[in-house]
Amino acid sequence: MNVDSVFERYSRPELARLFRALRLDVTYRSGQGDHLTRESPGAGDRPEAADQVLDLVGGAGSSLLGHNHPELLAVARRCFDEQIPFNAQVSVRPGAAELARRLSEIVGSTTGASYVVTLGSTGADAVEAAVKHATVEHRRRLGALQEDVELSLRRVRRDAGADAVCADGPAAGRRCAEVLGETLDRITGMRETDPVFVSLRNAFHGKSAGAGTLTHGGNIPADLHVPGPRHRRLHDWTPEAVVSALDAERVAVHTVRVDAAGVPHSAVRHLSPVAACFVEPIQGESGVHEVPVETLAALRELADRHDAALVFDEIQCGMGRTGTFLASEGSGVVADYYLFSKSLGGGLAKVSAFLVDEKRYVAEFGRHHTSTFADDDFSSRIATAAVELALSYRDRVVETGARLRERLVEVAERWPDSVVEVRGRGLLLGVEFVLPRPDSGLLREAIDSESLGYLIAGRLLHTHGIRVIPTLSAPTTVRVQPSALLQAADVDRIAVAFDDVAGLLSRGDYATLLAHLTVPATEEWKPRQHVPLPRRDWPAPTGGEADVPRVAFLANIDSPGKLGSLSPELAAWSDAQCSAALDRMWGELDPFEVVRHRVTSESGEEAEVVMVAAPFTAAQANAALRAGHGAWLRRTVLDAVDLSVSLGAQAIGLGGHTSIVTNAARDVVEHDIKVTSGNSLTAACAYDLLRLQLAETDGERRVGLVGAIGNIGAVMAELIAPHCDSMVLVGRPGSARRLEAVAARLPGRVDVRIAEDLDALRDCPIVVSATNSADPVILPGHLAGEQKILVCDLAVPGDVHPAVAGLSNVTLVSGGRIQLPGVQTPHFPGLTLPPGILYSCMAETMLLGFEPGTPSPSYGGLSSKGVLAARDLAARHGFLPARIVSDDVSVQPWITDQFSRTHEEHTR
C-alpha cells in the first residue's frame, strides 16, 4: 500500500477522500523557511522529481519562524546532544521555569502585571486550562464570600444582635439574621449552579469539549458537538449591548456590617454565574476579523461587572504575528488570562502557555492540573528560543506585512466583483472572495461557500506553486499567514497568483479555474459515510408556492461527454478532462436543482417541472454497484427525492440509473407523492414503433431483445411476443436462468431462444436493446450484413455503438422519445435532444402533473397494463411518440388500432 492508501485507511479516511476530490492529496518531504518540498508521484528518493511550494498556510499560524529555522534546529540538536530527559515529571524543570519567566516578563512589560504560567501541548489545552482555572477561581470567590457571611451571622448571634434590624441600606428595617440567612441561601444556590462562560459571535477557541463550546461555527456537524460548560454567545458587539448582555444573570445579595456603636448597616453586592469572558483580539478562523477596541473595552467592563476573568486568546494572533507580541497591545485593554500556542513552538515543538495574573492565580491549580507531556525541557527550550526570535523579527513583520497587504489590496481594487476585501494586520491576513453564481446548477453546487476556498487553494497550488487554505468557519476567505522570513520576490509572486484567481472569477472562466481537477486521480474512490438527516430536520420548502402542480424529474449524468451540456462553462474541456473531473467530484456534490420550466398539455392543463440532478454518471453507478456501494447510490437518489419533496413536488420521476439503483423506484417510499420511473411510457413508444414494423414484415418476424431481464426489457418481451414469430432473448454471461424466467411468462405460440452471446442477433431483422450499461454493447459485427435491420435503442446512454448508424442496411432508431404539443421547446441542460423532444420518462412525470388523481403507471415492476395506461395518458394530452434516426425526427400519432386490441385480448 502507498502512503495515500495507508493514510486513507488507518488515519484520516474522510480527509483523504476530500483531499482526493480537491486534488490536495499531496505529500511534502521537507521544509525550509517559507517553502515546502512536494513529493512528486513516482519520485522515490530522487530530489530532482520534487518541487518547491511557497507555504502561506503557516501551520494555521504556527510557522511565524518558518520551517526548520536554523537557530531552533540548533537548540533541538543541543537538547539531543546533552541527552536532556524528556520525562522528568515530579521534579524541578529548568526549561519550563525559564520559559514561564520570559513569557511573564514580556507580557508584563505591556500590561504591568506578573503572571503564573501553566504549560501544555496544544492551544486547546490552554483553553481548557483557562476554563478550569476560571471555574475554580469563581467557586473559591463564592466560597470566600460564604465564609465571610457565615462569620457575620455567627457574630451577630454571639452579640445578641440577631433580632436587631438594619438601620439603613437596601435591607433597612429587616432583621440581621434574616438578611444574612437569605444571602447564604443565595450564595449556596449560586455555588451549586454551573458557571457560565462567554464568547463572541464567530469565535474559534478550539475543538475539545470546553473549547468547542466556546467556538461558534467551525463547520462542525451538530451531532459532533460534545456538550461542554454553560455558555453564552454575544452576537451584538456594540459596547452597550456587551456590557449589559448578562445583567439578567446577576443576583443581588445583602451584607451586614455592625459599627462600633453596635448599629447594623446593610449593603448590596451582586453574585453572577459568569466565570470568564473569552475573546480573540483578531478572530482568525472566522475570516480574519479584528475585534474593535471598543468591544474589547466593553468585555473588560463586562468581566469586572460580574467578577469574572477576561481571557485573551492570542493562540493564533499573538507572539508577534501582527508586529507586536500581543495582538491586543494597541487596544490598551488588559486581560486577566493570556493564551499562547502555535508559533510558541517555533514550528518544531508542540507547546502552549496559559498565563494568569498572579493576583488571581489559585495556587492549588498547579498542583492538581497536570499533564504527562507538559513542562518538558525540550519543548520549553525551543519555545524560549522562539520567543526571542519573534521579538527580534517584530519590525520585519510590520514591514513585510504592510507590503504584502498593500499588494493584495491592489488585487482587490482591480477585481472588486470577485474580492470582497483584504483584512488583518502584520502577517495574519485574509482575502475574502465573492461567492460566484455560475449559470449552471452543477457549478453552483460545486462552487459553494464551503468549497470555494479549497478550489482556489487547488488552483494556486497546481498553477502557481503556492499553498493556501481557507479559514475554518469562513471558507470563502483564504488565509495568508507566511513567516517573518518572507522575501520581497515572494510578495510579488503572491500578488500575481491572487490576481490570476480573482481575474478568473471575475470573468467567469471556471474551466480554467477548475482545470487542476481534470487530472485523473490515482487513488481508488470511496463513498462518503451517510449522515442521517430525518426529513423533519430539513429546512422549509425552498421552491415557493406554485399556482400549478409541480413535479420533479431526477436524472443522473449520462456520460462525461454530457458535462459540457449540463454546464456550458466547461464546454472547453475534453471528454477525458470531464471524466477525470467527474471522478473527483463523485460523491462530493449533493443533488441539486438544474432548471425548472412550465409545460402545457394539448387540453390546456399546466404543470411546472423541476429537473433535479443526481450527481453521478452511468459508468460511476455501475462501478459503484460492482464494488458493493449500492446503498450509497440509493441514498444519493433518496437525497434527491428529499430535495424534490422540499421543493414542493407532487410527483417525482426517476430517470436513467436513478430508477435502476432504487429497484425500479420501489425503494422510494412516499405516501402522498406519486413516484414513477417513467419506463411505461418508454416501453409504449417502442411498442408503438415495433407493432408497425412487425405488421409490415413479409418474412419471419424475429426479434432480438437485449436486456430482457431489466424492467423495460421484460415488459417489452411481453408486449412484442403476440406480434412476432420468434424471439431471441440475449443477456450477459450467467444470465440464462433469469432469461428463462422471462421466457416462461410469454405466450406459448412464440418461439423463444435464450442466448448469452450478442452474435445471436445476426439473424434478427429487428433488434431492441434496453440495458443499463454505461458503454455501447452492440457493435457492427453483432448484426447481419446482408439484410435490412431495424435497431431500436431504448437505453440512455445508448447501447448501440455509433458505428452501427453508418451501416447502410441498418436503421438505428433512438426510441423512448416524446414530442411536446404545440411549439414548446423548454431546454433541460444535459439532455441533448432536438427542440421540443423529451425522454419518455420525463414526459410521463409531466403527465402525472397534469392529472394529479391518476396513479403512477411505472412504480416498481412494469406491466403491460401500465404501459397501455401510460400511452393513453400521453394521448389525452397530445404527447406524441418521436422516432429519431440520425438527425431526422419523425412524429406519428399513437396507434390504437387492432394491434392494440390484439395485445389487450392476449393480456386479459
Sequence and secondary structure as in RCSB ss.txt:
>XXXX:A:sequence
MNVDSVFERYSRPELARLFRALRLDVTYRSGQGDHLTRESPGAGDRPEAADQVLDLVGGAGSSLLGHNHPELLAV
ARRCFDEQIPFNAQVSVRPGAAELARRLSEIVGSTTGASYVVTLGSTGADAVEAAVKHATVEHRRRLGALQEDVE
LSLRRVRRDAGADAVCADGPAAGRRCAEVLGETLDRITGMRETDPVFVSLRNAFHGKSAGAGTLTHGGNIPADLH
VPGPRHRRLHDWTPEAVVSALDAERVAVHTVRVDAAGVPHSAVRHLSPVAACFVEPIQGESGVHEVPVETLAALR
ELADRHDAALVFDEIQCGMGRTGTFLASEGSGVVADYYLFSKSLGGGLAKVSAFLVDEKRYVAEFGRHHTSTFAD
DDFSSRIATAAVELALSYRDRVVETGARLRERLVEVAERWPDSVVEVRGRGLLLGVEFVLPRPDSGLLREAIDSE
SLGYLIAGRLLHTHGIRVIPTLSAPTTVRVQPSALLQAADVDRIAVAFDDVAGLLSRGDYATLLAHLTVPATEEW
KPRQHVPLPRRDWPAPTGGEADVPRVAFLANIDSPGKLGSLSPELAAWSDAQCSAALDRMWGELDPFEVVRHRVT
SESGEEAEVVMVAAPFTAAQANAALRAGHGAWLRRTVLDAVDLSVSLGAQAIGLGGHTSIVTNAARDVVEHDIKV
TSGNSLTAACAYDLLRLQLAETDGERRVGLVGAIGNIGAVMAELIAPHCDSMVLVGRPGSARRLEAVAARLPGRV
DVRIAEDLDALRDCPIVVSATNSADPVILPGHLAGEQKILVCDLAVPGDVHPAVAGLSNVTLVSGGRIQLPGVQT
PHFPGLTLPPGILYSCMAETMLLGFEPGTPSPSYGGLSSKGVLAARDLAARHGFLPARIVSDDVSVQPWITDQFS
RTHEEHTR
>XXXX:A:secstr
  HHHHIIIII HHHHHHHHHHT   EEEEEEBTEEEEE TT TT GGG EEEEE SHHHHT TT BS HHHHHH
HHHHHHHT  S   SS  HHHHHHHHHHHHHHHHHHS  EEEEEESSHHHHHHHHHHHHHHHHHHHHHHHHHHHH
HHHHHHHHTT TT B  SSTTTTSBHHHHHHHHHHHHHHHHTS  EEEEETT    SSHHHHHH   TT  GGG 
   SEEEEE   SHHHHHHTTGGG EEEEEEEE TTS EEEEEEEE  EEEEEE SEETTTTSEE  HHHHHHHH
HHHHHTT EEEEE TTTTTTTTSSSSTTGGGT   SEEEE GGGGTTT   EEEEEETTT  HHHHHH   TTTT
 HHHHHHHHHHHHHHHHTHHHHHHHHHHHHHHHHHHHHH TTTEEEEEEETTEEEEEE     SSHHHHHHS TT
THHHHHHHHHHHHH EE  B SS TTEEEE   TT  HHHHHHHHHHHHHHHHHHHHT HHHHTGGGGS   S  
         GGGS    S   SS EEEEEEEE  GGGHHHH GGGTTS HHHHHHHHHHHTTTS  EEEEEEEEE
 TTS EEEEEEEEEEEEHHHHHHHHHTT HHHHHHHHHHHHHHHHHTT SEEEE THHHHTTTTTTT   SSSEE
E  HHHHHHHHHHHHHHHHHT  S  EEEEE TTSHHHHHHHHHHGGG SEEEEE  TT HHHHHHHHHTS TTS
EEEEESSGGGGGG SEEEE    SS  B GGGS SSS EEEEE  SS SB GGGGG TTEEEEEEEEEE STT  
   TT    TTEEEHHHHHHHHHHH TTS  S SSS  HHHHHHHHHHHHHTT EEEEEETTEEEE     SHHH
HHHHHHH 
